[in-house]
Amino acid sequence: MKGFKKVGIILACMSMFAGVLAACSGNGNEKPAASQKPAATNAETAGEDNPYKDPMEISVAFWDVEAEMAKVKNDPIVQEILAKFNITIKPVNTTWDDYGQKIQMWAASGQLPDVFAIDAIGTQYQRKWVDQGVVSPLPDLAKFPNLEAYFQTSDIAGLAVDGEHYTIPRRMFPSVDWSALDRVVYYRWDLAQAAGITKEPETWDEFQAMLDAIVKADPEGEKTTGLTAAQVKMLGGFFWLYGNPVATSDGSGADFKWIKEDGKFIPAVFSKNALPALQNMKDMYDNNLIDPDIALTSPDIAYDKFASGKAAAMLSGGGFINLDLNINTKRWAASYPDKDISEVVKVLKPLEGPDGERHHAIFKTYWSESYFSGKIAPKKLDRILALYDYVLSPEGKALITYGKEGVDYKVEGDQKVMLTDIPHVEKYPATGFLRDLVAYETSDRYDISHPAIADEGLRQDAVDYIDWILANTKVPDYDIRLTYMSTPTKDSFTVFDHDDLLNVMLAKEPVEQAWQKIVDGYKSKGLDKMIEEVNAKAKEEGIE
């Protein structure tokens, strides 16, 4: 696969989203059985020169980590890696609903765990953490070569503050082209065919016609609705693609991108191209092509609707990995035991927009970050960074991804051939946490020999899809430096465009009026002042 070969040497692994995150790491207090420790790396027998001879407990705040930690006792690989570094993990639980509030509270009260995960880059509180010493700077990474190489990509290197790094971003993609995988639409091609559709959609009109046909025909008598979504936060990742793709954001409120329009830089969300995109979305909703209950959606609700035929299409994160895990593995067989999912469920290729181009969602190459408490001891931080470095190393990545050579896989030429039918996630259920703690990069999953996508039909579809994306889509121009730029007003300015989209979708008044109210609300919060500040600073820094 040409797309995969281009990124196979990049030192980082794995992606995600609400329903895609697999996490884990043991109960944090159990010592791995001696039989599960390789003698060469056992901290108790490696001698006085072993830098990891002293046991160390590390507190980690990660999404649903308590539930996932129980899996370590059934995962010899994670036990082996933790034994290698003589680490036990103390879980500090956060959820998708409370992680932001909890971490800000812990930061304010001086109770942060050693390591914590949050998507805070560009926020006012992240800047305060750095200024006030709430989070620890990273030491010289020269002794962690894999981690040092990880920081060479431009958008990660650009996060340094006065030459120092304070976070390890969880890289997802080798380039923004791969962002296409983080907002995809699954659709029920079997229901479309039953409703008389004979051509897979390539334009917005064709996509809407397909949804309309399915909703009206209701082939399975399920009162099928149109497009649903795993999370409301994802709405902008699809609907802005109708002529305003740079407006797509990750939902954090701080990652909005800027474009030059009428001679000055403005947030792309407020472009003149916003209204056509909003009108297109509103028309779909008013014509019953969007789930009327979309405001109340959640991942499990959306997965259930789609897998049972109650929704014709679903907007999701996680690309084909999520489709395989949360639809195919967990739900599909119960509803359709005789249907091959790769034959009847398709992933929508980016549709042709008003400009005739095919655009996909545009995010940074990473999502969320690891931070380290400002109170952490240098020895403990070094131990954590050594663990991170190993997870990013070729040896660590191969072990976590494929298992044991000669037991779980063998190498034939440049391919790894699996030797077991047991899904990797079942045999080694805790490796997901260890991988995700460091990086979410998923590009290596888009390889026909990779076991992460269990269904071989979906795996081939995944390989074909990303190759098609790289060959046929266009990333429009924007300057990421403006997203990172700090100005007095911008530092506290947030744009939660998914809330705005939902408000326009549900509004009773015309789109233009509803949108103007929203824009006026942002103006009252300093939108115009922020635009002035950013343009002045951009001029000072020679950004044109």
C-alpha positions as CSV (number, residue, x, y, z in Angstrom):
1,M,0.0,0.0,0.0
2,K,1.7,3.2,-1.1
3,G,0.0,5.4,1.5
4,F,1.2,3.2,4.3
5,K,4.7,2.7,3.1
6,K,5.2,6.5,3.3
7,V,4.6,6.5,7.0
8,G,5.8,3.1,8.1
9,I,9.0,4.5,9.5
10,I,7.4,7.2,11.6
11,L,8.1,6.6,15.3
12,A,4.6,6.7,17.0
13,C,1.4,4.7,17.2
14,M,-2.4,4.9,17.5
15,S,-5.8,7.0,17.3
16,M,-9.3,7.7,18.8
17,F,-12.2,8.8,19.9
18,A,-15.0,8.4,22.2
19,G,-15.8,4.9,21.4
20,V,-12.4,3.9,20.0
21,L,-10.2,4.4,23.0
22,A,-9.1,1.0,24.5
23,A,-7.4,1.7,27.8
24,C,-5.8,-0.4,30.5
25,S,-2.9,-1.3,32.7
26,G,-3.6,-3.5,35.7
27,N,-4.8,-2.7,39.2
28,G,-1.6,-0.7,39.7
29,N,-0.7,-2.6,42.9
30,E,-0.1,-6.1,41.7
31,K,3.4,-7.4,41.0
32,P,3.7,-9.4,37.8
33,A,4.4,-13.1,38.4
34,A,8.1,-14.0,38.1
35,S,7.3,-16.4,35.3
36,Q,6.0,-13.5,33.3
37,K,9.2,-11.4,33.6
38,P,12.0,-11.9,31.1
39,A,15.2,-12.6,33.2
40,A,17.2,-10.0,31.2
41,T,14.9,-7.2,32.2
42,N,13.7,-8.2,35.6
43,A,14.4,-5.3,37.9
44,E,15.0,-7.6,40.8
45,T,17.8,-9.6,39.2
46,A,19.5,-7.2,36.8
47,G,22.1,-6.0,39.2
48,E,23.1,-2.8,40.8
49,D,23.6,-1.1,37.4
50,N,20.0,-1.4,36.5
51,P,18.6,2.2,36.5
52,Y,15.1,0.7,37.3
53,K,16.1,-1.4,40.3
54,D,14.0,0.8,42.7
55,P,10.3,0.1,42.3
56,M,8.2,3.1,41.5
57,E,4.5,3.8,41.6
58,I,3.2,6.3,39.1
59,S,-0.3,7.9,39.4
60,V,-2.0,8.3,36.0
61,A,-5.2,10.1,35.1
62,F,-6.7,8.8,31.9
63,W,-10.1,8.2,30.6
64,D,-11.8,5.3,32.3
65,V,-8.5,4.0,33.5
66,E,-9.9,2.3,36.6
67,A,-12.1,0.0,34.5
68,E,-9.2,-0.8,32.1
69,M,-6.6,-1.4,34.8
70,A,-8.3,-4.7,35.7
71,K,-7.2,-6.1,32.4
72,V,-3.5,-6.1,33.2
73,K,-3.7,-9.4,35.1
74,N,-4.7,-11.0,31.9
75,D,-2.1,-9.3,29.7
76,P,1.4,-10.8,30.0
77,I,2.9,-8.3,27.5
78,V,1.9,-5.3,29.6
79,Q,3.0,-7.1,32.8
80,E,6.4,-7.7,31.1
81,I,6.8,-4.0,30.1
82,L,5.8,-2.7,33.5
83,A,8.3,-5.2,35.1
84,K,11.0,-4.0,32.7
85,F,10.7,-0.5,34.1
86,N,9.8,-1.7,37.6
87,I,6.6,0.4,37.5
88,T,3.2,0.0,39.1
89,I,0.4,2.3,38.0
90,K,-2.0,3.9,40.4
91,P,-5.2,4.8,38.4
92,V,-6.8,8.2,38.9
93,N,-10.0,7.9,37.0
94,T,-11.5,10.5,34.7
95,T,-14.4,10.1,32.2
96,W,-15.3,11.7,28.9
97,D,-17.8,13.8,30.8
98,D,-15.7,15.1,33.7
99,Y,-12.0,15.0,32.7
100,G,-11.6,18.7,32.0
101,Q,-13.3,19.8,35.2
102,K,-11.5,17.3,37.4
103,I,-8.0,18.2,36.0
104,Q,-8.6,21.9,36.3
105,M,-9.7,21.4,39.9
106,W,-6.7,19.2,40.8
107,A,-4.4,21.8,39.2
108,A,-5.9,24.6,41.2
109,S,-5.6,22.6,44.5
110,G,-2.2,21.2,43.9
111,Q,-3.4,17.6,43.7
112,L,-2.5,16.6,40.1
113,P,-1.4,13.0,39.5
114,D,2.1,12.3,38.1
115,V,0.7,12.0,34.6
116,F,-2.6,13.3,33.2
117,A,-4.3,13.3,29.9
118,I,-6.3,16.3,28.6
119,D,-6.7,18.3,25.3
120,A,-5.6,21.7,26.7
121,I,-3.2,23.1,24.0
122,G,-4.1,26.6,23.2
123,T,-6.3,27.1,26.2
124,Q,-5.9,29.8,28.8
125,Y,-5.5,27.4,31.7
126,Q,-2.7,25.5,29.9
127,R,-0.8,28.7,29.5
128,K,-1.3,29.4,33.3
129,W,0.0,25.9,34.1
130,V,3.2,26.6,32.3
131,D,3.6,30.1,33.7
132,Q,2.9,29.1,37.3
133,G,4.9,25.8,37.3
134,V,1.8,23.6,37.7
135,V,3.2,21.3,35.0
136,S,6.8,20.2,34.7
137,P,9.0,21.0,31.7
138,L,10.6,18.0,29.9
139,P,14.3,17.4,30.4
140,D,16.8,17.1,27.6
141,L,15.5,14.2,25.5
142,A,18.8,13.1,24.0
143,K,18.8,10.0,26.2
144,F,15.3,9.1,24.9
145,P,16.1,8.8,21.1
146,N,12.6,7.6,20.0
147,L,10.9,10.3,22.0
148,E,13.3,12.9,20.7
149,A,12.6,11.9,17.1
150,Y,8.9,12.1,17.8
151,F,9.3,15.8,18.6
152,Q,10.7,16.6,15.2
153,T,7.4,16.9,13.3
154,S,6.6,20.6,12.7
155,D,3.4,21.0,14.6
156,I,4.7,19.2,17.7
157,A,8.1,21.0,17.6
158,G,6.2,24.3,17.3
159,L,4.6,23.8,20.8
160,A,7.8,24.7,22.6
161,V,7.5,27.6,25.1
162,D,10.8,29.6,25.3
163,G,12.6,26.6,24.0
164,E,11.1,24.1,26.5
165,H,8.4,21.5,26.0
166,Y,5.8,21.0,28.7
167,T,3.7,18.2,27.1
168,I,3.9,15.1,24.9
169,P,1.1,15.3,22.4
170,R,-0.6,12.1,21.4
171,R,0.1,12.0,17.7
172,M,-2.6,10.5,15.5
173,F,-1.4,11.0,12.0
174,P,1.8,11.6,10.0
175,S,0.2,14.5,8.2
176,V,-3.1,16.3,8.1
177,D,-4.2,14.4,5.1
178,W,-4.9,11.5,7.4
179,S,-7.4,13.6,9.4
180,A,-9.9,12.2,6.9
181,L,-10.0,9.1,9.1
182,D,-11.1,11.0,12.2
183,R,-14.5,12.2,10.9
184,V,-16.1,9.6,8.6
185,V,-19.6,8.7,7.7
186,Y,-20.6,5.1,7.7
187,Y,-23.7,4.3,5.6
188,R,-26.0,1.3,5.0
189,W,-25.4,0.5,1.4
190,D,-27.8,-2.5,1.7
191,L,-30.6,-0.3,2.8
192,A,-29.8,2.1,0.0
193,Q,-29.9,-0.6,-2.6
194,A,-33.2,-1.9,-1.1
195,A,-34.6,1.6,-1.5
196,G,-33.6,1.7,-5.2
197,I,-30.2,3.5,-5.1
198,T,-27.8,2.0,-7.6
199,K,-24.8,4.4,-7.3
200,E,-22.7,5.2,-4.3
201,P,-22.9,8.9,-3.6
202,E,-20.1,11.3,-4.7
203,T,-21.9,14.6,-4.3
204,W,-23.9,16.2,-1.6
205,D,-27.0,16.0,-3.7
206,E,-26.5,12.3,-4.3
207,F,-25.8,11.7,-0.6
208,Q,-29.0,13.5,0.4
209,A,-31.0,11.6,-2.3
210,M,-29.7,8.3,-0.8
211,L,-30.7,9.3,2.7
212,D,-34.1,10.5,1.5
213,A,-34.8,7.2,-0.4
214,I,-33.9,5.1,2.7
215,V,-35.9,7.1,5.1
216,K,-39.0,7.1,2.8
217,A,-38.7,3.4,1.9
218,D,-37.8,2.2,5.4
219,P,-36.7,-1.2,3.9
220,E,-36.6,-3.1,7.2
221,G,-39.6,-1.4,8.9
222,E,-37.4,0.1,11.6
223,K,-38.6,3.7,11.1
224,T,-35.1,4.4,9.9
225,T,-33.9,7.9,10.4
226,G,-31.2,9.6,8.3
227,L,-27.8,10.7,9.6
228,T,-26.9,10.3,13.3
229,A,-23.6,11.0,15.1
230,A,-21.6,9.5,17.8
231,Q,-21.2,12.9,19.5
232,V,-22.6,16.4,18.9
233,K,-18.9,17.6,19.0
234,M,-18.4,15.9,15.6
235,L,-21.0,17.9,13.7
236,G,-18.5,20.5,12.4
237,G,-16.2,17.8,11.1
238,F,-18.8,17.0,8.4
239,F,-21.1,19.9,7.8
240,W,-18.4,22.5,7.4
241,L,-17.0,20.4,4.5
242,Y,-19.7,22.0,2.3
243,G,-17.5,24.9,1.2
244,N,-15.8,25.9,4.5
245,P,-13.5,23.0,5.4
246,V,-10.9,25.0,7.4
247,A,-13.6,25.6,9.9
248,T,-13.5,22.0,11.0
249,S,-12.3,21.7,14.6
250,D,-11.8,19.0,17.3
251,G,-14.3,20.4,19.7
252,S,-11.9,21.7,22.3
253,G,-12.9,25.3,21.6
254,A,-9.3,26.4,21.2
255,D,-8.1,24.9,17.9
256,F,-10.0,27.1,15.5
257,K,-8.0,27.9,12.4
258,W,-7.6,31.1,10.5
259,I,-7.9,32.1,6.8
260,K,-7.3,35.4,5.0
261,E,-10.5,36.9,3.7
262,D,-10.9,40.4,2.3
263,G,-7.3,41.3,3.2
264,K,-7.3,40.2,6.9
265,F,-7.0,37.0,8.9
266,I,-10.2,35.8,10.5
267,P,-11.3,32.5,12.2
268,A,-12.5,30.3,9.3
269,V,-15.7,29.6,11.3
270,F,-16.7,33.2,10.6
271,S,-15.9,33.2,6.9
272,K,-18.5,34.3,4.3
273,N,-18.5,30.6,3.3
274,A,-20.2,29.7,6.6
275,L,-23.7,30.6,5.5
276,P,-23.9,28.2,2.6
277,A,-22.6,25.3,4.8
278,L,-25.1,26.1,7.5
279,Q,-28.0,26.4,5.0
280,N,-27.0,23.0,3.5
281,M,-27.1,21.4,7.0
282,K,-30.4,23.1,7.9
283,D,-32.0,21.9,4.7
284,M,-31.0,18.3,5.5
285,Y,-32.5,18.6,9.0
286,D,-35.7,20.2,7.8
287,N,-36.1,17.4,5.2
288,N,-35.8,14.6,7.8
289,L,-32.3,13.6,6.6
290,I,-30.7,14.1,10.0
291,D,-31.7,12.1,13.1
292,P,-34.3,14.3,14.9
293,D,-32.8,13.2,18.2
294,I,-29.2,14.0,17.3
295,A,-29.0,16.6,20.1
296,L,-29.3,13.7,22.6
297,T,-26.9,11.4,20.9
298,S,-24.0,9.4,22.5
299,P,-21.6,6.9,21.1
300,D,-23.5,3.8,22.3
301,I,-26.9,5.2,21.1
302,A,-25.5,6.0,17.7
303,Y,-23.8,2.6,17.3
304,D,-27.0,0.8,18.3
305,K,-29.1,2.8,15.9
306,F,-26.8,2.2,13.0
307,A,-26.1,-1.5,13.6
308,S,-29.8,-2.3,14.0
309,G,-30.9,-0.4,10.9
310,K,-32.6,2.5,12.8
311,A,-30.2,5.0,11.2
312,A,-29.2,5.1,7.6
313,A,-25.8,6.7,8.2
314,M,-23.6,7.7,11.1
315,L,-20.9,10.3,11.6
316,S,-18.1,8.9,13.7
317,G,-14.5,9.2,14.7
318,G,-11.9,6.5,14.5
319,G,-12.3,5.5,10.9
320,F,-12.3,1.9,10.0
321,I,-10.9,0.9,13.4
322,N,-14.0,2.1,15.1
323,L,-16.3,0.6,12.5
324,D,-14.7,-2.8,13.0
325,L,-14.6,-2.6,16.8
326,N,-17.9,-0.9,17.8
327,I,-20.1,-1.9,14.9
328,N,-18.8,-5.1,13.5
329,T,-17.3,-6.9,16.6
330,K,-19.7,-5.7,19.2
331,R,-23.0,-5.4,17.4
332,W,-23.3,-6.5,13.8
333,A,-23.6,-10.3,14.2
334,A,-26.5,-9.9,16.6
335,S,-28.5,-8.0,14.0
336,Y,-27.3,-9.5,10.8
337,P,-25.5,-12.8,11.3
338,D,-25.8,-13.6,7.6
339,K,-24.5,-10.3,6.2
340,D,-20.8,-9.6,5.5
341,I,-20.4,-6.1,6.9
342,S,-17.8,-5.1,4.3
343,E,-20.3,-5.8,1.6
344,V,-23.2,-3.8,3.0
345,V,-21.7,-1.0,5.0
346,K,-19.7,1.7,3.2
347,V,-17.6,4.6,4.3
348,L,-18.5,7.8,2.5
349,K,-15.7,9.3,0.4
350,P,-15.4,13.1,0.8
351,L,-18.1,14.7,-1.3
352,E,-17.6,17.3,-3.9
353,G,-18.1,20.7,-2.5
354,P,-19.4,23.9,-4.1
355,D,-15.9,24.6,-5.4
356,G,-15.7,21.2,-7.1
357,E,-13.0,20.0,-4.7
358,R,-13.2,17.1,-2.3
359,H,-12.3,18.2,1.2
360,H,-12.1,16.3,4.5
361,A,-11.9,17.4,8.1
362,I,-8.7,19.1,9.1
363,F,-7.2,18.6,12.5
364,K,-3.7,18.8,14.0
365,T,-1.6,15.6,13.7
366,Y,-2.3,14.9,17.3
367,W,-5.2,15.0,19.8
368,S,-4.8,15.5,23.5
369,E,-1.6,15.5,25.5
370,S,0.3,14.0,28.4
371,Y,1.3,16.5,31.1
372,F,3.4,15.9,34.2
373,S,2.8,17.4,37.6
374,G,5.1,20.3,38.5
375,K,5.7,18.5,41.8
376,I,7.1,15.3,40.1
377,A,10.6,14.2,41.1
378,P,13.2,14.3,38.3
379,K,13.9,10.5,38.8
380,K,10.2,9.7,38.4
381,L,9.8,11.8,35.3
382,D,12.9,10.1,33.8
383,R,11.3,6.7,34.5
384,I,8.1,7.8,32.8
385,L,9.9,9.1,29.8
386,A,11.9,5.9,29.5
387,L,8.6,4.0,29.4
388,Y,7.3,6.4,26.7
389,D,10.5,6.0,24.7
390,Y,10.1,2.2,24.8
391,V,6.5,2.3,23.6
392,L,7.6,4.5,20.7
393,S,10.6,2.3,19.8
394,P,10.4,-0.3,17.0
395,E,10.8,-3.1,19.5
396,G,8.1,-1.7,21.8
397,K,5.7,-0.9,19.0
398,A,6.0,-4.4,17.5
399,L,5.5,-6.1,20.8
400,I,2.4,-4.0,21.7
401,T,0.9,-4.2,18.2
402,Y,1.6,-7.7,17.1
403,G,2.6,-9.7,20.2
404,K,5.4,-12.2,20.4
405,E,7.3,-13.1,17.3
406,G,7.1,-16.9,16.7
407,V,4.1,-17.1,19.0
408,D,1.6,-14.5,17.7
409,Y,3.2,-13.7,14.3
410,K,6.0,-14.6,11.9
411,V,7.8,-12.4,9.4
412,E,7.6,-13.2,5.7
413,G,9.5,-10.7,3.6
414,D,8.3,-7.2,4.7
415,Q,5.0,-8.5,6.1
416,K,4.0,-9.9,9.5
417,V,1.8,-12.9,9.2
418,M,-0.4,-13.7,12.2
419,L,-0.2,-17.2,13.7
420,T,-3.3,-17.1,15.8
421,D,-7.0,-16.5,15.2
422,I,-7.5,-15.0,18.7
423,P,-8.0,-11.2,18.2
424,H,-5.1,-9.3,19.6
425,V,-7.4,-7.2,21.8
426,E,-8.7,-10.3,23.5
427,K,-5.3,-12.0,24.0
428,Y,-3.6,-8.8,25.2
429,P,-6.4,-6.6,26.5
430,A,-4.2,-4.0,28.2
431,T,-1.8,-3.1,25.4
432,G,-4.3,-0.5,24.2
433,F,-3.9,1.6,27.3
434,L,-0.1,1.5,27.2
435,R,-0.1,2.5,23.5
436,D,-2.7,5.2,23.9
437,L,-1.1,6.7,26.9
438,V,1.8,7.8,24.6
439,A,0.3,8.2,21.1
440,Y,-2.9,7.6,19.2
441,E,-1.3,7.2,15.8
442,T,-3.4,5.0,13.7
443,S,-1.7,5.2,10.3
444,D,0.1,1.8,10.8
445,R,-3.4,0.2,11.1
446,Y,-4.1,0.9,7.5
447,D,-2.0,-2.0,6.3
448,I,-3.5,-5.3,5.0
449,S,-1.2,-7.3,7.4
450,H,-2.0,-5.4,10.5
451,P,-4.3,-7.2,12.9
452,A,-6.0,-4.2,14.5
453,I,-8.9,-4.3,12.0
454,A,-10.1,-7.9,12.6
455,D,-12.4,-8.2,9.6
456,E,-10.3,-8.8,6.5
457,G,-12.9,-7.2,4.2
458,L,-13.0,-4.0,6.2
459,R,-9.2,-4.1,6.4
460,Q,-8.9,-4.1,2.6
461,D,-11.5,-1.3,2.4
462,A,-9.5,0.7,4.9
463,V,-6.3,0.3,2.9
464,D,-8.2,1.3,-0.3
465,Y,-9.9,4.3,1.4
466,I,-6.7,6.0,2.7
467,D,-4.9,5.5,-0.6
468,W,-7.9,7.1,-2.3
469,I,-7.9,10.0,0.2
470,L,-4.2,10.7,-0.4
471,A,-4.7,10.7,-4.2
472,N,-8.0,12.6,-4.5
473,T,-8.5,15.1,-1.8
474,K,-7.2,18.6,-1.2
475,V,-6.1,20.3,2.0
476,P,-6.8,24.0,1.7
477,D,-4.2,26.6,2.8
478,Y,-4.1,27.9,6.4
479,D,-1.3,28.8,8.8
480,I,-1.2,26.7,12.0
481,R,0.9,29.4,13.6
482,L,-2.2,31.6,13.9
483,T,-3.9,28.8,15.9
484,Y,-1.0,28.7,18.3
485,M,-0.6,32.4,18.5
486,S,-1.1,34.1,21.9
487,T,-2.7,37.5,22.3
488,P,-4.5,38.9,25.3
489,T,-8.0,38.4,23.9
490,K,-7.3,35.2,22.0
491,D,-5.9,33.4,25.1
492,S,-9.3,33.3,26.7
493,F,-11.4,33.1,23.5
494,T,-13.2,29.8,22.6
495,V,-15.3,28.8,19.7
496,F,-17.5,25.8,20.3
497,D,-18.7,25.6,16.8
498,H,-20.6,22.3,17.4
499,D,-22.9,24.1,19.8
500,D,-23.4,26.8,17.2
501,L,-24.2,24.3,14.5
502,L,-26.7,22.5,16.7
503,N,-28.4,25.8,17.5
504,V,-28.7,26.7,13.9
505,M,-30.0,23.3,13.0
506,L,-32.8,23.5,15.6
507,A,-33.6,27.2,15.2
508,K,-37.1,28.3,14.1
509,E,-35.9,31.4,12.4
510,P,-34.0,31.5,9.0
511,V,-30.4,30.4,9.0
512,E,-29.1,33.9,8.3
513,Q,-30.8,35.3,11.4
514,A,-29.9,32.4,13.6
515,W,-26.2,32.7,12.6
516,Q,-26.1,36.5,13.0
517,K,-27.3,36.1,16.6
518,I,-24.4,33.7,17.2
519,V,-21.9,36.0,15.5
520,D,-23.1,38.9,17.6
521,G,-22.6,36.8,20.7
522,Y,-19.0,36.2,19.8
523,K,-18.5,39.9,19.0
524,S,-19.8,40.7,22.5
525,K,-17.0,38.4,23.8
526,G,-14.3,40.2,21.9
527,L,-14.2,38.7,18.4
528,D,-13.4,41.9,16.6
529,K,-10.7,42.8,19.2
530,M,-9.1,39.3,18.9
531,I,-9.0,39.7,15.1
532,E,-7.3,43.0,15.4
533,E,-4.7,41.6,17.8
534,V,-4.0,38.6,15.7
535,N,-3.6,40.6,12.5
536,A,-1.3,43.1,14.2
537,K,0.9,40.3,15.7
538,A,0.9,38.4,12.4
539,K,2.2,41.6,10.7
540,E,4.9,41.9,13.3
541,E,6.0,38.3,12.8
542,G,5.9,38.5,9.0
543,I,3.0,36.1,8.6
544,E,1.1,37.1,5.4
